Amino acid sequence: MPSRPLQAVLFRPGNSAPLLDALAAAIDGTGPAIAPLDPALPKARLDDLLVALAPASIRTEDHTERAAPSSPRAAARPGVADDVAVVVATSGSTGTPKAAELSAAALLASARASLARLGAGRYDRWLCCLPTHHISGLGVLVRSLVAGPAPLVLVQADAAALAQAVDAGCRYASVVPTQLRRLLETGAGPALASLRAVLLGGAAVPPDLLEAAAAAGARVVTSYGMTETCGGCVYDGLALDGVRVAYGEDGRIRIAGPVLFSRYRLAPELTRAALDDGWFRTADLGAPGADGRLVVRGRADDVINSGGEKVVAAEVERALRDCPGVRDIAVVGVADPEWGERVTALVVAADPARPPTLRRLREHVRGTLPAYAAPRAVTIVREIPVLGSGKPDKQSLRRIAAR
């Protein structure tokens, strides 16, 4: 029976010291298992997460502890297995978030494999520009516990802050594509080039962004993974040591190895559907490239059924990223009485005064993809909304496109 108590910790993303202490105690077994949450979330959202997680208590960064809200689901407030150190809510980029239970062994295996692949050693300091209540930022904290020096956590990363971080001894950084693009645009190239590596993940990476980073002298390592794999487990298309990647008959990527989560919190049905004989069945479609490296096509639950054809939204996005006039892009399906779902492009124009036309977008897509994949509608937006993890917020995007 689960016996270890679970404690929700509500610490501000920029205040890493108390979270680092709680994380260290959770990993070495001297403290309760923790569920990091952002106290700045809307109250209704935070309450929903607390009900779903059913922690025994809540701790704030001023060391105040209180009981968690009650509900029929959380009436018993069951603990977690003794080996579980952290419970992390998934990003919920396309659906309802789940809570993954991560063991201390899995977190440490992930951190050690990451450091080994990057060539990072003890005493190398990390810069974290990601929310520490998500696995992306939390992974930086675990690597820092293994490496030694406390990480530097920035809520807002700009060129000046990055330069100061380098001066403070940071040698590695973890960012998402939107952050890297903004850093390059604001003159952070020299600071990025001073880092030994920039770990880039959380969302699809446009080729032009990698080219711009390389031109600035930065060593960028792309990362693929998710909460259920303790974060990135495939770097530059190659699995970390101990990790295995396979492909199911349905095209879904499958992952095995010591970095896998134990189960979903209080959701045995979801756990059985996701874990199969030591393999995690992801929600992503992929295949090996010509060089054997993993190529991620997109999410299986982000496939648009239009006119009887299946359109992978991420493939259309990749096709449009180098379209003249497009600065940023997202593609979603919108309910349509004729097509079932209408392929819709949401575009951030390079020049707001001269946004790309639907005709231009369609012609560009048809240059590399079947005609049915070309968007049938376009919505010009000022920016692509993202979740705290840095992934595009597809639910918000669908609402915007449906207006």
Rosetta blueprint (number, residue, H / E / L):
1 M L
2 P L
3 S L
4 R E
5 P L
6 L E
7 Q E
8 A E
9 V E
10 L E
11 F L
12 R L
13 P L
14 G L
15 N L
16 S H
17 A H
18 P H
19 L H
20 L H
21 D H
22 A H
23 L H
24 A H
25 A H
26 A H
27 I H
28 D H
29 G L
30 T L
31 G L
32 P L
33 A E
34 I E
35 A E
36 P E
37 L E
38 D L
39 P L
40 A L
41 L L
42 P L
43 K H
44 A H
45 R H
46 L H
47 D H
48 D H
49 L H
50 L H
51 V H
52 A H
53 L H
54 A L
55 P L
56 A L
57 S E
58 I E
59 R E
60 T E
61 E L
62 D L
63 H L
64 T L
65 E E
66 R E
67 A L
68 A L
69 P L
70 S L
71 S L
72 P L
73 R L
74 A L
75 A L
76 A L
77 R L
78 P L
79 G L
80 V E
81 A L
82 D L
83 D L
84 V E
85 A E
86 V E
87 V E
88 V E
89 A E
90 T L
91 S L
92 G L
93 S L
94 T L
95 G L
96 T L
97 P L
98 K L
99 A E
100 A E
101 E E
102 L E
103 S E
104 A H
105 A H
106 A H
107 L H
108 L H
109 A H
110 S H
111 A H
112 R H
113 A H
114 S H
115 L H
116 A H
117 R H
118 L H
119 G L
120 A L
121 G L
122 R L
123 Y L
124 D L
125 R E
126 W E
127 L E
128 C E
129 C L
130 L L
131 P L
132 T L
133 H L
134 H L
135 I H
136 S H
137 G H
138 L H
139 G H
140 V H
141 L H
142 V H
143 R H
144 S H
145 L H
146 V H
147 A H
148 G L
149 P L
150 A L
151 P L
152 L E
153 V E
154 L L
155 V L
156 Q L
157 A L
158 D L
159 A H
160 A H
161 A H
162 L H
163 A H
164 Q H
165 A H
166 V H
167 D H
168 A L
169 G L
170 C E
171 R E
172 Y E
173 A E
174 S E
175 V E
176 V L
177 P H
178 T H
179 Q H
180 L H
181 R H
182 R H
183 L H
184 L H
185 E H
186 T L
187 G L
188 A L
189 G H
190 P H
191 A H
192 L H
193 A H
194 S H
195 L L
196 R L
197 A E
198 V E
199 L E
200 L E
201 G L
202 G L
203 A L
204 A L
205 V L
206 P L
207 P H
208 D H
209 L H
210 L H
211 E H
212 A H
213 A H
214 A H
215 A H
216 A L
217 G L
218 A L
219 R L
220 V E
221 V E
222 T E
223 S E
224 Y E
225 G E
226 M E
227 T H
228 E H
229 T H
230 C L
231 G E
232 G E
233 C E
234 V E
235 Y E
236 D L
237 G L
238 L E
239 A E
240 L L
241 D L
242 G L
243 V L
244 R E
245 V E
246 A E
247 Y E
248 G L
249 E L
250 D L
251 G L
252 R E
253 I E
254 R E
255 I E
256 A E
257 G L
258 P L
259 V L
260 L L
261 F L
262 S L
263 R E
264 Y E
265 R L
266 L L
267 A L
268 P H
269 E H
270 L H
271 T H
272 R H
273 A H
274 A H
275 L E
276 D E
277 D L
278 G L
279 W E
280 F E
281 R E
282 T E
283 A E
284 D E
285 L E
286 G E
287 A E
288 P E
289 G L
290 A L
291 D L
292 G L
293 R L
294 L E
295 V E
296 V E
297 R E
298 G E
299 R E
300 A H
301 D H
302 D H
303 V E
304 I E
305 N E
306 S E
307 G L
308 G L
309 E E
310 K E
311 V E
312 V E
313 A H
314 A H
315 E H
316 V H
317 E H
318 R H
319 A H
320 L H
321 R L
322 D L
323 C L
324 P L
325 G L
326 V E
327 R E
328 D E
329 I E
330 A E
331 V E
332 V E
333 G E
334 V E
335 A E
336 D E
337 P L
338 E L
339 W L
340 G E
341 E E
342 R E
343 V E
344 T E
345 A E
346 L E
347 V E
348 V E
349 A E
350 A L
351 D L
352 P L
353 A L
354 R L
355 P L
356 P L
357 T L
358 L H
359 R H
360 R H
361 L H
362 R H
363 E H
364 H H
365 V H
366 R H
367 G L
368 T L
369 L L
370 P L
371 A H
372 Y H
373 A H
374 A L
375 P L
376 R L
377 A E
378 V E
379 T E
380 I E
381 V L
382 R L
383 E L
384 I L
385 P L
386 V E
387 L L
388 G L
389 S L
390 G L
391 K L
392 P E
393 D L
394 K H
395 Q H
396 S H
397 L H
398 R H
399 R H
400 I H
401 A H
402 A L
403 R L
